[in-house]
Amino acid sequence: MSLSRREFLQALAAAAAAGLPLASRPQDETFYDLPPFGNVSLLHFTDCHAQLLPMSFREPNVNLGVGEGANRPPHLVGEALLKQFGIGPGGREAYAFSHLDFAQAARKYGKMGGFAHLATLVKKLRAERRASLLLDGGDTWQGSATSLWTRGQDMIEAQKLLGVDIMTGHWDFTYGAARVREVLDKDFAGSIEFLAQNVETNDFGDPVFKPATLRSLAGVPVAVIGQAFPYTPIAHPRRFVPDWKFGIEERRLQRIADEVRAGNGGKAGAQVVVLLSHNGMDVDLKLASRVTGIDVILGGHTHDGVPAPVVVSNAKGRTLVTNAGSHGKFLAVLDLDVKGGRIADYRYRLLPVFANLLSADREMARLIEAKRAPYVEKLAEKLAVTEALLYRRGNFNSTMDQLILDALMEMKGAEIAFSPGFRWGTTLLPGEAITYEQVMSQTAITYPQVVLTEMAGETIRANLEDICDNLFNPDPYYQQGGDMVRIGGMSCSCAPGARRGARIGDMRIGERPVEPRKTYKVASWAPVAEDFRDAGEPVWDLVARYLREKKIVRPRRLNVPRLIGVEGNRGIA
């Protein structure tokens, strides 16, 4: 039997709609054909949040920029992002980089990431290149049940097998200073270097971690400087790192960049200087304009999948600023042509990791299976089925956050609920089961307690203003890179471009204004204050109990602030 070209294409479309492998498409067969270029290659992933298996993860439809950050990467979403980077609508890359038609696209193109598939891609690219480094930007040991229950050990062994050379950190510190030290002294010794120039002891200001390393790649000296998340003791309970001080440390960074360029002890200076950063992209863009001598910033923390580097000019040259997305969805490949002691040219590609285009690496697959085996039955418990797309991403709220808020209010009898503006957590498509594992992928932290408090209206407003400033302060150095706290039960307005203390207004519960001196019953989770260390049950128990009762999760209306002054902003779809 023979098919006409039209019949063949129709059959192919039907196969795709049925979820069959798409690698038979000619363009898919060559998707990962990335010709080597130059003599030095840097492979970079970040913010995988302990996702060992392929998953779905929807990109935001709201990622507002303010001040100089407005209407420029990374603050572009949807069609504006695709247009900026020349990505056509409806294809694989549109699915990877945007929220557009997400449920339909996810069914067509399949799940993304997974360490076994990432390992296959890493091996392929390294085999094709002369000399390379694999850099991990952090937020690696947190974000799943198995990582929480093994204190990051599943991810640590996966990192080693993947061939990670260098790492920095953020959420990884929430296992505590002693655990971090244990990993570095035992698991990472002789294998992975953990770098952070911006962490010192509280007492004498001694460096806690090695600030930088110098590697020779094909005879080219390459320096990598580490930059951990600067606000770790503020964003999380201080008890995890009680003796350590964090900061941006711009002056120290400049000094280190100068030193690695100059060389010492008869050793030649670096011809390429890289900052492995967990600052967040807005901070990195400002840093690049002020610190000289850094060629490349490989950035993370804000989960921005930016398809091309932003070139930033400074007093002595330029710096390429990148951000490689999250959840194992992407692997950045930066190929450098180094001649005469400097970078003469480069090629960059942020490769989406499509699980149905990459075979699973057998050795990594066996490791993942072994690490999950003791927990498989517990993880697989089916709690409910969702009729809605459940995602967590965006400046103000998302459907998964709304589900958590509704659970908090109903189960605790609260008028108002707050849920942190976390950006990690996998996406569920309509019709999929919500398992215990999926609940843990939204909640697996070391301070998960649910808190019920009485809070005055004026205190609620002050807290919201403070969090809002962390997100929308026009100076990136005062941004902590999170998203706005999610609010349940109460409406309000938000003017992101207003001055500090004047962004939040019109707070109401139903039609009733929130009164400044009246107290309200507020449910929340993930308390940072030491007073609430042992306050209540873990949030995953509460949400699981709620889902077991509901059995079906139907589409629900998002409670989002009424935004003021954002007309024309390309960071909102």
C-alpha positions as CSV (number, residue, x, y, z in Angstrom):
1,M,0.0,0.0,0.0
2,S,1.3,3.5,-0.8
3,L,0.3,6.8,0.6
4,S,0.2,10.1,-1.1
5,R,2.2,12.9,0.5
6,R,-1.1,14.5,1.8
7,E,-2.2,11.2,3.3
8,F,1.2,10.6,4.9
9,L,1.1,14.1,6.5
10,Q,-2.4,13.4,7.8
11,A,-1.3,10.1,9.3
12,L,1.6,11.8,10.9
13,A,-0.6,14.4,12.4
14,A,-2.9,11.7,13.8
15,A,0.0,9.9,15.3
16,A,1.2,13.1,16.9
17,A,-2.3,13.8,18.3
18,A,-2.3,10.3,19.8
19,G,0.9,11.1,21.7
20,L,3.1,8.7,19.6
21,P,6.8,9.5,19.4
22,L,7.5,12.4,17.0
23,A,11.2,11.7,16.2
24,S,10.1,10.4,12.8
25,R,9.7,14.0,11.7
26,P,12.7,15.1,9.7
27,Q,13.1,18.3,11.7
28,D,13.0,16.3,14.9
29,E,15.7,13.9,13.8
30,T,18.1,16.8,13.5
31,F,16.9,18.9,16.5
32,Y,20.0,18.2,18.5
33,D,22.5,18.5,15.7
34,L,24.5,21.3,17.0
35,P,27.7,21.8,15.1
36,P,30.7,22.3,17.4
37,F,32.3,25.7,17.2
38,G,35.5,27.2,18.7
39,N,37.7,25.6,21.2
40,V,35.9,26.0,24.6
41,S,32.4,24.9,25.5
42,L,30.3,25.6,28.6
43,L,27.2,23.5,29.3
44,H,24.8,25.0,31.9
45,F,21.6,24.0,33.6
46,T,20.0,25.6,36.7
47,D,17.1,25.4,39.0
48,C,16.1,21.8,38.3
49,H,14.4,21.6,41.7
50,A,15.1,17.9,42.1
51,Q,13.1,16.8,39.1
52,L,14.7,13.5,38.1
53,L,11.8,12.4,35.8
54,P,10.4,14.1,32.7
55,M,7.6,16.5,33.5
56,S,5.5,19.3,32.2
57,F,6.2,22.9,33.3
58,R,4.3,25.9,32.0
59,E,6.1,29.2,31.5
60,P,4.5,32.4,32.9
61,N,1.9,34.6,31.2
62,V,2.8,37.4,33.7
63,N,6.5,38.4,34.3
64,L,6.4,42.2,34.7
65,G,9.5,44.3,34.5
66,V,9.7,47.7,36.1
67,G,12.0,50.6,35.5
68,E,14.8,49.7,33.1
69,G,13.6,46.1,33.2
70,A,10.3,46.9,31.5
71,N,9.7,45.4,28.1
72,R,13.1,43.7,27.8
73,P,14.3,40.2,28.5
74,P,13.6,38.5,30.8
75,H,10.4,40.4,31.2
76,L,8.7,39.2,28.0
77,V,6.0,36.5,27.8
78,G,4.0,34.7,25.2
79,E,3.8,36.2,21.7
80,A,6.1,39.1,22.7
81,L,8.8,36.6,23.8
82,L,8.5,34.6,20.6
83,K,8.6,37.6,18.4
84,Q,11.7,39.0,20.2
85,F,13.7,35.8,19.6
86,G,12.3,34.9,16.2
87,I,10.5,31.7,17.4
88,G,7.5,30.7,15.2
89,P,4.1,30.0,16.9
90,G,2.8,26.5,17.4
91,G,6.1,24.6,17.3
92,R,8.3,22.7,19.7
93,E,10.2,25.8,20.8
94,A,7.1,27.9,21.3
95,Y,5.9,25.1,23.6
96,A,9.1,25.1,25.5
97,F,9.5,28.9,25.9
98,S,6.0,30.1,26.3
99,H,2.6,29.4,28.0
100,L,0.7,29.6,24.8
101,D,-1.8,26.8,24.2
102,F,0.1,24.9,26.8
103,A,-2.2,21.9,27.5
104,Q,-2.6,21.2,23.8
105,A,1.1,21.7,23.0
106,A,2.1,19.5,26.0
107,R,0.0,16.6,24.6
108,K,1.5,17.1,21.2
109,Y,5.2,17.5,22.1
110,G,5.3,15.5,25.3
111,K,7.1,15.9,28.6
112,M,10.4,17.6,29.1
113,G,13.6,17.2,31.1
114,G,14.4,14.1,33.2
115,F,18.0,13.4,34.2
116,A,18.2,10.2,32.1
117,H,17.3,12.2,29.0
118,L,19.5,15.2,30.1
119,A,22.4,12.7,30.5
120,T,22.0,11.5,26.9
121,L,22.2,15.1,25.6
122,V,25.1,16.0,27.8
123,K,27.1,12.9,26.6
124,K,26.3,13.7,23.0
125,L,27.4,17.3,23.2
126,R,30.6,16.6,25.2
127,A,31.6,13.9,22.8
128,E,31.3,16.3,19.9
129,R,33.3,19.1,21.5
130,R,37.0,19.5,22.2
131,A,36.8,20.7,25.8
132,S,33.9,21.5,28.0
133,L,32.6,22.2,31.5
134,L,29.2,21.2,32.9
135,L,28.0,23.9,35.3
136,D,25.0,23.6,37.7
137,G,23.5,26.9,38.9
138,G,21.9,25.5,42.1
139,D,18.4,24.8,43.4
140,T,19.3,21.2,42.7
141,W,18.7,19.3,46.0
142,Q,15.2,20.7,46.7
143,G,11.8,20.3,45.0
144,S,10.8,16.6,45.3
145,A,9.7,14.2,47.9
146,T,12.6,11.9,47.4
147,S,15.1,14.7,47.6
148,L,13.5,15.9,50.9
149,W,13.4,12.4,52.4
150,T,17.0,11.7,51.4
151,R,18.3,15.2,52.3
152,G,19.3,15.8,48.7
153,Q,21.2,12.5,48.3
154,D,19.3,11.3,45.3
155,M,20.2,14.5,43.4
156,I,23.8,14.5,44.7
157,E,24.4,11.1,43.2
158,A,22.6,12.1,40.0
159,Q,24.8,15.2,39.7
160,K,28.0,13.1,40.0
161,L,26.8,10.6,37.4
162,L,25.8,13.4,35.1
163,G,29.3,14.8,35.2
164,V,28.7,18.1,36.8
165,D,32.0,19.9,37.2
166,I,31.1,23.1,39.2
167,M,28.0,24.1,41.3
168,T,26.7,27.1,43.3
169,G,23.6,27.1,45.5
170,H,20.5,28.6,47.1
171,W,17.6,26.2,48.2
172,D,20.4,23.7,48.7
173,F,21.3,25.6,51.9
174,T,17.9,24.8,53.4
175,Y,19.2,21.4,54.5
176,G,21.4,23.3,56.9
177,A,25.1,24.3,57.0
178,A,26.2,20.9,58.5
179,R,24.6,19.0,55.6
180,V,26.1,21.2,53.0
181,R,29.5,20.8,54.6
182,E,29.0,17.0,54.7
183,V,28.2,16.8,51.0
184,L,31.2,19.0,50.0
185,D,33.6,17.0,52.2
186,K,32.4,13.6,51.3
187,D,30.3,13.3,48.2
188,F,31.8,16.1,46.2
189,A,35.4,15.7,47.2
190,G,37.5,15.2,44.1
191,S,34.5,15.4,41.9
192,I,32.4,18.6,42.0
193,E,33.6,22.0,43.1
194,F,31.1,24.2,45.0
195,L,31.9,27.8,44.5
196,A,30.5,31.0,46.2
197,Q,32.5,34.2,46.5
198,N,29.7,36.0,48.3
199,V,29.4,33.9,51.5
200,E,31.5,34.6,54.6
201,T,31.5,33.9,58.3
202,N,29.7,36.3,60.6
203,D,32.5,36.6,63.1
204,F,35.7,37.2,61.1
205,G,34.5,37.5,57.6
206,D,36.4,34.4,56.4
207,P,35.3,32.8,53.2
208,V,33.0,29.8,53.7
209,F,33.5,28.4,50.2
210,K,36.1,28.5,47.5
211,P,35.3,31.6,45.5
212,A,36.7,30.6,42.1
213,T,38.5,27.9,40.2
214,L,40.8,27.9,37.2
215,R,40.5,25.2,34.6
216,S,42.5,24.5,31.4
217,L,40.2,23.7,28.5
218,A,42.1,22.7,25.3
219,G,45.0,24.8,26.6
220,V,42.8,27.8,27.3
221,P,42.7,29.0,31.0
222,V,39.1,29.4,32.0
223,A,38.1,30.9,35.4
224,V,34.8,30.2,37.0
225,I,33.6,32.4,39.9
226,G,30.6,31.2,42.0
227,Q,27.8,33.5,43.2
228,A,25.2,31.9,45.6
229,F,21.8,33.5,46.2
230,P,22.6,36.7,48.1
231,Y,19.5,36.8,50.3
232,T,19.5,33.2,51.5
233,P,19.2,34.0,55.3
234,I,16.3,36.5,54.6
235,A,14.3,34.3,52.2
236,H,14.5,31.3,54.5
237,P,14.8,30.7,58.2
238,R,18.1,32.0,59.6
239,R,18.6,28.8,61.6
240,F,19.8,26.9,58.5
241,V,22.9,29.1,58.1
242,P,23.2,30.9,61.5
243,D,27.0,31.6,61.2
244,W,27.1,32.6,57.5
245,K,26.7,36.0,55.9
246,F,25.5,36.4,52.3
247,G,25.4,39.4,50.0
248,I,25.9,40.5,46.4
249,E,29.5,41.6,47.2
250,E,30.1,43.6,44.1
251,R,33.5,44.9,45.2
252,R,34.8,41.5,46.1
253,L,33.6,40.1,42.8
254,Q,35.6,42.9,41.0
255,R,38.7,42.1,42.9
256,I,38.4,38.3,42.2
257,A,37.8,39.0,38.5
258,D,40.9,41.1,38.4
259,E,42.9,38.5,40.2
260,V,42.0,35.6,38.0
261,R,42.7,37.7,35.0
262,A,46.2,38.6,36.3
263,G,47.2,35.1,37.4
264,N,49.5,34.4,40.3
265,G,52.5,32.4,41.4
266,G,53.8,32.1,37.9
267,K,50.5,30.8,36.5
268,A,49.0,32.5,33.5
269,G,45.8,34.5,34.0
270,A,42.4,33.4,32.7
271,Q,41.6,34.2,29.1
272,V,37.9,33.5,29.8
273,V,36.1,34.6,33.1
274,V,32.7,33.1,33.9
275,L,30.3,34.0,36.7
276,L,28.1,31.0,37.7
277,S,25.3,33.0,39.3
278,H,22.2,32.4,41.3
279,N,21.4,36.1,41.6
280,G,18.4,36.3,39.3
281,M,18.6,37.8,35.8
282,D,17.8,41.5,36.7
283,V,20.6,41.5,39.3
284,D,23.0,39.9,36.8
285,L,22.2,42.6,34.2
286,K,23.0,45.3,36.6
287,L,26.1,43.5,37.9
288,A,27.4,43.1,34.3
289,S,27.1,46.8,33.7
290,R,29.2,47.6,36.8
291,V,31.8,44.8,37.2
292,T,34.4,44.6,34.5
293,G,36.5,41.6,33.3
294,I,33.7,39.0,33.3
295,D,33.0,37.6,29.9
296,V,29.9,35.5,30.6
297,I,27.3,35.3,33.4
298,L,25.5,31.9,33.4
299,G,22.5,32.9,35.6
300,G,19.7,31.3,37.5
301,H,17.2,31.8,40.3
302,T,14.4,33.6,38.4
303,H,13.7,30.5,36.2
304,D,13.8,32.7,33.0
305,G,14.2,30.6,29.9
306,V,15.9,33.3,27.7
307,P,16.8,31.9,24.2
308,A,19.7,34.2,23.6
309,P,22.3,36.1,25.7
310,V,21.8,39.8,26.6
311,V,25.0,41.7,25.7
312,V,25.7,44.3,28.4
313,S,28.4,47.0,27.9
314,N,30.5,48.2,30.8
315,A,33.6,50.4,31.4
316,K,36.1,47.9,29.9
317,G,34.1,45.8,27.5
318,R,31.0,43.7,27.4
319,T,29.4,40.7,29.2
320,L,27.1,38.1,27.9
321,V,24.2,37.5,30.4
322,T,22.2,34.3,30.2
323,N,19.5,32.5,32.2
324,A,18.8,28.8,31.5
325,G,15.2,28.3,32.7
326,S,14.3,25.6,35.3
327,H,13.1,22.1,36.1
328,G,15.6,20.4,33.8
329,K,13.7,21.7,30.7
330,F,16.8,23.3,29.2
331,L,20.5,22.8,28.7
332,A,22.5,25.9,27.6
333,V,25.4,25.4,25.3
334,L,27.9,28.2,24.9
335,D,30.6,27.6,22.4
336,L,33.5,30.0,22.5
337,D,36.3,30.7,20.0
338,V,39.2,31.9,22.0
339,K,42.1,33.4,20.1
340,G,45.0,35.6,21.2
341,G,43.9,35.5,24.8
342,R,40.4,36.7,24.3
343,I,37.0,35.5,23.0
344,A,36.9,36.2,19.3
345,D,33.4,34.8,18.7
346,Y,30.7,32.7,20.3
347,R,27.6,30.6,19.6
348,Y,24.8,30.1,22.1
349,R,21.8,27.8,22.1
350,L,19.4,27.2,24.9
351,L,18.3,23.6,24.1
352,P,14.9,22.4,25.2
353,V,15.2,18.8,26.6
354,F,12.4,16.9,24.9
355,A,12.0,13.5,26.5
356,N,10.5,12.0,23.3
357,L,13.5,13.1,21.2
358,L,16.2,11.8,23.5
359,S,16.6,8.2,24.6
360,A,17.1,7.7,28.3
361,D,20.6,7.0,29.4
362,R,20.6,3.5,30.9
363,E,23.0,4.1,33.7
364,M,21.2,7.3,34.9
365,A,17.8,5.5,34.5
366,R,19.0,2.7,36.8
367,L,20.2,5.2,39.4
368,I,16.9,7.0,39.4
369,E,14.9,3.8,39.7
370,A,17.0,2.7,42.6
371,K,16.7,6.0,44.4
372,R,12.9,6.0,44.0
373,A,12.3,2.3,44.7
374,P,11.7,2.6,48.5
375,Y,9.1,5.3,48.0
376,V,7.2,4.3,44.9
377,E,4.0,3.1,46.6
378,K,3.7,6.2,48.7
379,L,4.4,8.5,45.8
380,A,1.9,6.8,43.6
381,E,-1.2,7.3,45.8
382,K,-3.9,8.9,43.7
383,L,-5.5,11.7,45.7
384,A,-7.8,13.3,43.1
385,V,-8.2,14.0,39.4
386,T,-7.9,17.5,37.9
387,E,-10.3,18.9,35.3
388,A,-8.1,22.0,35.1
389,L,-4.6,22.8,34.0
390,L,-2.7,23.1,37.3
391,Y,0.5,25.1,37.0
392,R,2.6,27.3,39.3
393,R,4.3,30.3,37.6
394,G,3.7,34.0,37.3
395,N,4.1,37.1,39.3
396,F,0.7,37.0,41.2
397,N,-1.1,33.7,41.2
398,S,-1.5,30.4,39.4
399,T,-4.0,27.5,39.4
400,M,-1.9,25.3,41.6
401,D,-1.4,28.1,44.1
402,Q,-5.1,28.8,44.1
403,L,-5.7,25.1,44.9
404,I,-3.3,25.4,47.9
405,L,-5.0,28.6,49.0
406,D,-8.5,27.1,48.9
407,A,-7.3,24.1,50.8
408,L,-5.7,26.3,53.5
409,M,-8.9,28.4,54.0
410,E,-11.3,25.5,54.0
411,M,-9.3,23.1,56.2
412,K,-8.2,25.8,58.7
413,G,-11.5,27.9,58.7
414,A,-9.6,31.0,57.7
415,E,-10.9,34.2,56.1
416,I,-7.7,34.9,54.3
417,A,-4.8,32.6,53.1
418,F,-1.3,33.3,52.0
419,S,0.9,31.0,50.0
420,P,4.6,31.8,49.1
421,G,5.5,33.1,45.7
422,F,7.5,30.0,44.9
423,R,8.3,29.3,41.2
424,W,9.0,25.6,41.4
425,G,6.5,22.8,41.0
426,T,5.5,20.7,38.0
427,T,2.4,21.2,35.9
428,L,-0.6,18.9,35.6
429,L,-2.7,18.6,32.5
430,P,-6.5,18.4,32.6
431,G,-7.6,14.8,33.1
432,E,-4.4,13.8,35.0
433,A,-4.3,12.3,38.5
434,I,-3.0,14.4,41.3
435,T,-0.8,12.0,43.2
436,Y,1.0,12.3,46.5
437,E,4.2,12.9,44.5
438,Q,2.6,15.8,42.7
439,V,1.6,17.4,45.9
440,M,5.1,17.0,47.2
441,S,6.5,18.6,44.1
442,Q,4.7,21.8,45.1
443,T,5.5,21.7,48.8
444,A,8.7,19.7,49.6
445,I,10.6,22.0,51.8
446,T,12.3,21.8,55.2
447,Y,10.0,24.3,56.9
448,P,6.5,23.2,55.7
449,Q,4.4,24.1,58.8
450,V,0.9,25.5,58.4
451,V,0.3,28.5,60.6
452,L,-3.1,30.0,61.6
453,T,-2.8,33.5,63.1
454,E,-4.9,36.6,63.9
455,M,-3.6,39.5,61.9
456,A,-4.7,43.2,61.8
457,G,-5.6,44.7,58.5
458,E,-2.8,47.3,58.7
459,T,-0.3,44.4,59.3
460,I,-1.6,42.6,56.3
461,R,-1.1,45.6,54.1
462,A,2.4,46.3,55.5
463,N,3.4,42.7,54.8
464,L,2.1,42.9,51.3
465,E,3.9,46.2,50.6
466,D,7.1,44.7,51.8
467,I,6.8,41.6,49.6
468,C,5.8,43.7,46.7
469,D,8.9,45.9,47.0
470,N,11.0,42.8,47.0
471,L,9.6,42.1,43.5
472,F,9.1,45.5,42.0
473,N,11.8,47.8,43.5
474,P,13.3,49.6,40.4
475,D,16.8,48.8,41.7
476,P,17.5,45.2,41.0
477,Y,19.9,45.0,44.0
478,Y,16.9,45.4,46.2
479,Q,14.9,42.7,44.5
480,Q,14.9,39.2,46.0
481,G,13.8,37.6,42.8
482,G,10.7,35.9,44.1
483,D,7.1,36.3,43.0
484,M,4.3,38.0,44.9
485,V,2.7,36.1,47.8
486,R,-0.5,34.4,46.6
487,I,-3.6,35.7,48.3
488,G,-6.8,33.8,49.0
489,G,-10.1,35.2,50.3
490,M,-9.1,38.9,49.9
491,S,-8.9,41.1,46.8
492,C,-6.7,44.2,46.4
493,S,-5.1,46.4,43.8
494,C,-1.5,46.5,42.9
495,A,0.5,49.3,41.2
496,P,3.9,47.7,40.4
497,G,5.4,51.0,39.2
498,A,4.4,53.1,42.3
499,R,6.7,54.1,45.1
500,R,7.5,51.9,48.0
501,G,4.6,51.7,50.4
502,A,2.0,52.9,47.9
503,R,1.6,49.8,45.7
504,I,-1.2,47.9,47.5
505,G,-4.7,49.3,47.9
506,D,-8.4,48.6,48.0
507,M,-8.1,45.5,50.2
508,R,-11.5,43.8,50.5
509,I,-13.1,40.6,51.7
510,G,-16.1,40.2,49.4
511,E,-17.6,43.7,49.3
512,R,-16.3,44.7,52.8
513,P,-13.1,46.8,53.0
514,V,-10.4,45.3,55.2
515,E,-10.2,47.5,58.3
516,P,-6.7,48.6,59.5
517,R,-7.3,47.8,63.2
518,K,-9.6,44.8,62.8
519,T,-8.0,41.4,63.1
520,Y,-8.6,38.6,60.6
521,K,-8.0,34.8,60.8
522,V,-5.1,34.1,58.3
523,A,-3.8,30.7,57.2
524,S,-0.3,30.4,55.7
525,W,2.6,28.0,55.4
526,A,6.4,28.1,55.1
527,P,7.0,30.4,58.1
528,V,10.4,32.1,58.2
529,A,10.2,33.4,61.7
530,E,11.7,31.2,64.4
531,D,8.6,31.6,66.6
532,F,6.7,29.3,64.2
533,R,9.3,26.6,63.9
534,D,7.0,23.9,65.2
535,A,3.7,25.6,64.7
536,G,1.6,23.1,62.8
537,E,1.2,20.2,60.4
538,P,3.2,20.0,57.2
539,V,1.3,21.6,54.3
540,W,1.4,18.5,52.2
541,D,-0.6,16.6,54.8
542,L,-3.3,19.3,54.7
543,V,-3.4,19.5,50.9
544,A,-3.5,15.7,50.6
545,R,-6.4,15.5,53.0
546,Y,-8.3,18.2,51.1
547,L,-7.8,16.4,47.8
548,R,-8.9,13.0,49.2
549,E,-12.1,14.7,50.2
550,K,-12.7,16.5,46.9
551,K,-11.7,13.7,44.5
552,I,-12.3,16.0,41.6
553,V,-10.5,19.4,41.1
554,R,-12.6,21.6,38.8
555,P,-11.5,24.8,37.1
556,R,-11.4,27.7,39.6
557,R,-11.1,31.4,39.2
558,L,-7.8,32.9,40.0
559,N,-7.7,35.5,42.8
560,V,-5.3,38.1,41.4
561,P,-4.8,41.8,42.2
562,R,-6.3,44.4,40.0
563,L,-3.2,45.8,38.3
564,I,-2.7,49.5,37.8
565,G,-0.3,51.1,35.4
566,V,0.7,48.1,33.4
567,E,-0.9,49.0,30.1
568,G,1.4,48.1,27.2
569,N,3.8,46.1,29.3
570,R,5.0,43.1,27.3
571,G,5.5,41.1,30.5
572,I,1.8,40.4,30.7
573,A,-0.2,38.5,28.1
